[in-house]
Amino acid sequence: MKAFSYDIDYLCSKMSDMSGLPIRIYRNDALCSVYSVVPLIADPILLHLDVLNEYHEHVNYHITEDFDYYGIINSDDLRIVLGPSRNSPLNNQELHDLAFALNVSARDMDAFKLSIQSIAPIPLDSIIQMICTINHILNNEKLNLSDFQIKETKIQERISYEQPSSTSDIYKNYNIENQVLDIVRSGNLASLASWIQNAPTVRPGILSSNVLRQNKNTFIVTTTLISRAAIEAGMQLEDSFKLSDSFIQKCENTNDLDSFNALQYEMVYTFTKEVSKLTEMTDDRLSNEIYHYVLHHISDPIRTREIADHLYMSRSYLSTLFKKQYGKNLNDYIHEIKISKAKELLQDHSKSIILISDYLGYSSSSHFNRVFKQITGISPKEYRKA
């Protein structure tokens, strides 16, 4: 039994009101209706449309790298997408990160934050229950949570347990593992590039009889080791775990064996790059603490007093101590960190200089331009051209 389109509109409207989730209705891939408690200034789904369009089953869900999740229902030419939701609300910096990704201007920032904060955090299980309900109306199927456990891959290839790794394989793998971990700890991107060109083959231990699951399990173990190496090199626990979780989620969303080598390299490169930036910007505990505070509040107009409060110091003592140790003002160091981030962002030509200025918490683009030129010797526009 099929429901008429106006019945589906009514159902989606009421379900959105009850759950606090945005719900969209598409026909032949064209957006027909959006139901949301507060109108979305910029819809986060725009960042994931290409991936969501790859789901063709009647009902499914997708978890993004940032741990948002969407529910998808398909029926003939009709598609319904719920979300995003997550287990916990976004913090202020995460809201700024999302706004920047969606090119939200400073003028619309407050309204954008309000619209995103109106989306209720809901457990993934509840999202699945909701899409099962809609799917029953559209496709006359009765599904339950148990139908959405991780399924075995369709790949039928199997790994033979009759060929265990030799002792020489074990020692070889151990040495290779230590080489990679040492590169990550050093933050040496040149060494990583050189090592990749001559990377030896590795035969990991058997973690699953299924080829795809074997690759995923190996990736998860490797990512865990790499993240620990980055922490040993000075990366903060929160940052390392968040990056690790992001790559593991990418891995779980990948069902193509050819994608794993590229993802593995991307993971090792990203951790090495983060450690590299850390070694460039910091050389002891005080500057390390300040560096990470600024990164976690990169969109705020950071003041010395706020950092002093975070470090349980008086503002005057922190300023004097920093000047004595490093020969520069703390405000100058804050700007150096922000401008280092600006250099990275300017490589993306889809982001305007004004948007980057707003994202980094500068009061105006002229202020941003002035600080950028003081530190680099050229304007942001000139840097982008170069």
C-alpha positions in Angstrom: 0.0 0.0 0.0 1.4 3.4 -1.0 0.6 6.7 0.8 -0.3 9.7 -1.3 2.2 12.6 -1.4 0.1 14.9 0.7 -0.1 12.2 3.4 3.7 11.9 3.4 4.0 15.7 3.7 1.6 15.7 6.6 3.5 12.8 8.3 6.9 14.5 7.7 5.7 17.8 9.0 4.3 16.3 12.2 7.3 14.0 12.7 9.6 17.1 12.4 7.5 19.0 15.0 7.7 16.0 17.4 11.4 15.2 17.0 12.9 18.6 16.3 14.7 17.1 13.2 14.8 18.7 9.8 13.0 16.4 7.3 13.3 16.8 3.5 11.2 15.3 0.7 12.8 14.8 -2.7 11.1 13.6 -6.0 13.3 12.5 -8.8 16.3 14.0 -6.8 14.6 17.4 -6.8 13.9 19.0 -3.4 10.2 19.5 -2.9 9.7 20.2 0.8 11.7 21.0 3.9 10.2 20.7 7.4 12.2 22.2 10.3 11.2 23.7 13.7 13.3 26.7 12.8 14.1 27.6 9.2 17.6 26.5 8.3 19.8 29.5 7.2 22.1 27.0 5.5 21.3 23.3 5.4 24.1 21.1 6.6 22.9 18.4 4.2 24.6 20.3 1.4 27.9 19.1 2.7 26.9 15.4 2.3 24.4 15.3 -0.6 26.8 13.4 -2.9 27.3 10.6 -0.3 23.6 10.4 0.7 22.6 10.1 -3.0 24.6 6.9 -3.2 22.2 5.1 -0.9 19.5 3.3 -2.9 18.1 0.8 -0.5 14.6 1.4 0.8 15.9 2.5 4.2 19.4 3.2 5.5 21.4 5.7 7.6 24.7 7.6 7.2 27.1 8.8 9.8 29.4 11.7 8.8 33.0 12.2 9.8 31.8 14.7 12.4 29.5 12.0 13.9 26.3 13.6 12.7 23.8 11.1 11.3 21.1 11.1 8.6 18.2 8.7 8.0 17.3 7.9 4.3 14.1 6.4 2.9 13.7 5.6 -0.8 10.5 4.6 -2.6 10.3 4.7 -6.4 10.9 8.4 -7.3 10.5 9.5 -3.7 13.3 10.1 -1.2 13.0 11.3 2.4 16.0 12.4 4.4 16.0 13.1 8.2 18.7 14.9 10.1 21.3 15.7 10.9 21.3 14.8 14.6 24.0 13.6 17.0 24.4 12.4 20.6 25.4 15.8 22.0 25.0 19.5 20.9 27.6 21.3 19.0 29.9 23.6 21.0 30.5 27.2 19.9 33.7 26.4 17.9 32.0 23.5 16.2 29.1 25.8 15.2 31.6 28.2 13.7 33.4 25.4 11.9 30.0 24.2 10.4 29.1 27.8 9.4 32.4 28.3 7.7 32.1 25.0 5.8 28.6 26.3 4.6 29.9 29.8 3.7 27.6 31.5 6.3 28.4 35.2 6.6 29.0 37.0 9.9 25.7 38.8 9.3 23.8 35.5 9.3 25.8 33.8 12.1 23.4 34.4 15.0 20.4 33.1 13.0 22.4 30.2 11.7 23.5 29.2 15.3 19.9 29.4 16.4 18.7 27.2 13.6 21.3 24.5 14.3 20.8 24.6 18.0 17.1 24.0 17.5 17.9 20.6 16.1 17.5 18.2 19.0 20.2 15.7 19.8 18.7 12.2 19.3 20.2 8.8 19.7 20.9 7.0 16.4 18.6 4.2 17.5 15.7 6.6 17.6 16.5 7.9 14.1 16.4 4.3 12.9 13.0 3.7 14.5 11.7 6.8 12.8 12.9 5.8 9.3 11.5 2.3 9.8 8.1 3.9 10.6 8.2 6.0 7.4 9.5 3.1 5.4 6.6 0.9 6.5 4.1 3.5 5.1 6.0 4.0 1.9 7.2 0.4 1.2 5.0 -1.7 3.4 8.0 -3.3 5.1 8.3 -4.1 8.8 11.9 -3.5 9.9 13.4 -3.3 13.4 16.7 -2.2 14.9 18.0 -5.7 14.7 17.9 -5.4 10.9 20.5 -2.6 11.0 23.4 -4.4 12.6 26.6 -4.2 10.7 26.2 -6.6 7.8 28.8 -8.8 6.3 30.3 -7.5 3.0 29.1 -8.9 -0.2 32.7 -9.8 -1.1 33.0 -13.5 -0.9 36.8 -13.8 -0.8 38.1 -15.4 2.4 41.4 -15.4 4.1 43.0 -18.8 4.8 43.8 -19.6 8.4 46.1 -22.4 7.2 48.9 -20.0 6.4 49.9 -18.2 9.6 52.4 -15.4 9.6 56.0 -16.6 10.0 58.3 -15.4 12.7 60.1 -13.3 10.1 56.8 -11.7 9.2 56.2 -10.7 12.8 59.6 -9.1 13.2 59.3 -7.3 9.8 55.8 -5.9 10.7 57.0 -4.8 14.1 60.0 -2.9 12.6 57.8 -1.3 9.9 55.3 -0.2 12.5 58.0 1.4 14.6 59.3 3.3 11.5 55.9 4.8 10.8 55.3 5.7 14.5 58.7 7.4 14.7 57.9 9.5 11.6 54.6 10.6 13.1 56.3 11.5 16.4 58.8 13.6 14.6 56.2 15.4 12.5 58.6 15.0 9.5 56.6 15.2 6.3 59.6 14.9 4.1 60.6 11.6 5.8 57.1 10.3 5.4 57.1 11.1 1.7 60.4 9.4 1.3 59.3 6.3 3.3 56.0 6.0 1.2 58.0 5.9 -2.1 59.8 2.8 -0.8 57.2 1.4 1.5 57.6 -2.4 2.1 54.7 -4.8 1.9 53.1 -5.7 5.2 51.3 -8.9 6.1 49.1 -8.1 9.1 47.8 -10.7 11.5 44.4 -12.3 10.7 41.6 -10.2 12.4 38.7 -11.5 10.3 38.0 -14.2 7.7 36.3 -11.6 5.6 38.6 -9.5 3.4 36.8 -6.2 3.8 36.4 -6.6 7.6 40.1 -7.6 7.8 41.1 -4.3 6.1 38.8 -2.3 8.4 40.0 -4.0 11.6 43.6 -3.5 10.5 42.9 0.2 9.8 41.3 0.7 13.2 44.3 -0.9 15.0 46.8 1.2 12.9 44.8 4.4 13.6 44.8 3.8 17.3 48.6 3.3 17.3 49.2 6.4 15.2 46.9 8.5 17.4 48.9 7.4 20.5 52.2 8.3 18.8 50.8 11.8 18.1 49.8 12.2 21.7 53.3 11.2 22.8 54.6 14.0 20.5 52.4 16.6 22.2 49.1 16.5 20.5 46.2 17.0 23.0 44.1 13.9 23.9 40.9 15.5 22.8 42.3 16.5 19.3 44.0 13.1 18.7 40.9 11.1 19.7 38.6 13.3 17.6 40.8 12.9 14.6 41.2 9.2 15.2 37.4 8.7 15.5 36.9 10.7 12.3 39.2 8.4 10.3 37.7 5.3 11.8 34.2 6.6 10.8 35.5 7.2 7.3 36.8 3.6 7.3 33.5 2.2 8.4 31.7 4.1 5.6 34.1 2.7 3.0 33.1 -0.6 1.2 35.7 -0.3 -1.6 38.9 -2.2 -1.0 40.8 0.1 -3.4 40.0 3.1 -1.1 41.8 1.7 1.9 45.4 2.4 0.8 44.5 6.1 0.0 42.7 6.4 3.3 45.5 4.8 5.3 48.0 7.3 3.7 45.7 10.2 4.4 45.4 9.2 8.0 49.1 8.9 8.6 49.8 12.1 6.7 47.2 14.1 8.6 48.6 13.0 12.0 52.1 13.7 10.9 51.1 17.1 9.6 49.4 18.0 12.9 52.5 17.1 14.9 54.6 19.1 12.4 52.5 22.2 13.0 52.7 21.6 16.7 56.5 21.4 16.6 56.7 24.6 14.5 54.5 26.6 16.8 55.4 25.3 20.3 58.4 24.3 22.2 57.3 23.8 25.8 54.2 23.2 28.0 53.2 26.9 28.4 53.2 27.7 24.7 51.6 24.3 24.0 48.7 25.0 26.3 48.2 28.5 24.8 48.5 27.1 21.2 45.7 24.5 21.8 43.5 27.0 23.6 43.7 29.4 20.6 42.9 26.5 18.2 39.9 25.5 20.2 38.6 29.1 20.2 39.9 30.1 16.8 36.7 31.9 15.9 36.6 34.0 19.0 38.3 37.4 19.5 40.6 35.9 22.2 41.8 38.1 25.1 44.8 37.6 27.3 42.5 37.4 30.4 40.6 34.5 29.0 43.7 32.5 28.5 45.0 33.5 31.9 41.7 32.3 33.5 42.1 29.0 31.6 45.6 28.5 33.0 44.6 29.7 36.5 47.0 32.7 36.4 46.5 36.4 36.7 46.6 38.3 33.4 49.6 40.4 34.4 51.6 37.4 35.5 50.9 35.4 32.3 51.8 38.4 30.1 55.0 39.0 32.0 56.0 35.3 32.1 55.3 34.9 28.4 57.3 38.0 27.4 60.2 36.9 29.6 60.3 33.3 28.1 59.7 34.1 24.5 60.6 37.7 23.9 57.3 38.5 22.4 53.8 39.7 23.5 51.2 37.1 24.1 48.8 38.9 21.7 51.4 38.6 19.0 51.6 34.9 19.5 47.8 34.6 19.3 47.9 36.4 16.0 50.7 34.1 14.7 48.6 31.0 15.4 45.6 32.6 13.7 47.5 33.7 10.7 49.1 30.2 10.4 45.5 28.9 10.2 44.7 31.6 7.7 47.4 30.4 5.4 45.9 26.9 5.4 42.4 28.3 4.7 43.5 30.6 1.9 44.5 27.5 -0.2 40.7 26.8 -0.6 39.7 29.3 -3.3 36.0 28.7 -2.6 36.3 30.6 0.7 36.4 34.4 0.4 38.9 36.4 2.3 36.1 38.1 4.2 34.7 34.8 5.2 38.1 33.6 6.5 38.5 36.9 8.4 35.1 36.4 10.1 35.9 32.8 10.9 39.1 33.7 12.6 37.4 36.2 14.8 38.8 39.4 13.4 36.6 42.5 13.8 36.9 43.4 10.1 38.7 42.3 6.9 40.9 45.3 7.0 42.1 44.4 10.5 42.8 40.8 9.3 44.6 42.1 6.2 46.8 44.4 8.4 47.7 41.6 10.8 48.4 39.1 8.0 50.7 41.6 6.3 52.5 42.4 9.5 53.3 38.7 10.1 53.9 37.5 6.5 55.0 40.6 4.7 52.3 40.2 2.0 48.5 40.6 1.9 46.1 37.6 2.1 45.2 38.2 -1.6 48.9 38.2 -2.6 49.5 35.0 -0.5 46.6 33.3 -2.2 47.9 34.2 -5.7 51.3 32.9 -4.8 
